Amino acid sequence: MGLSRLNRLTKSDNFAKIKKSKRCRKFLSGGLVFYVCLNGKNVSRMAVVCSSKLGDACNRNRLKRLIHEIFRLNHTRFLQNADIIVIPQKEVMSSADYRYIEKYFLSILKQARILKE
């Protein structure tokens, strides 16, 4: 089961708006860069942006699937709805397993005060 269309950020102009927004906050932890911006809508949305520097397409898509699955399983625990952009860095690829990514993903969302403790 994948991430529903309502929970996806797909347009590049949305990315630019989120990154330039004054309400947007940037977090870095465990090789993941997060841009988190409260959206005031009824749904939380997320996008994963992987550079080709991370490896071949198979590895990049696997990493995206892991991050999408973590978001899908946890977005019902959010206190506030937000737009989230995740940019994995090269150091994530060496230890790209589900538990590692989940640990840092959830810790960043707690730090951003979006996720319940």
ABEGO torsion letter per residue (X at the ends): XBBBAAABBABAAAAAAAAABAABBBBBBGGBBBBBBBAGBABBBBBBBBBAAAEBAAAAAAAAAAAAAAAAAAAAABABBBBBBBBBBAAAAAABBAAAAAAAAAAAAAAAGABBX
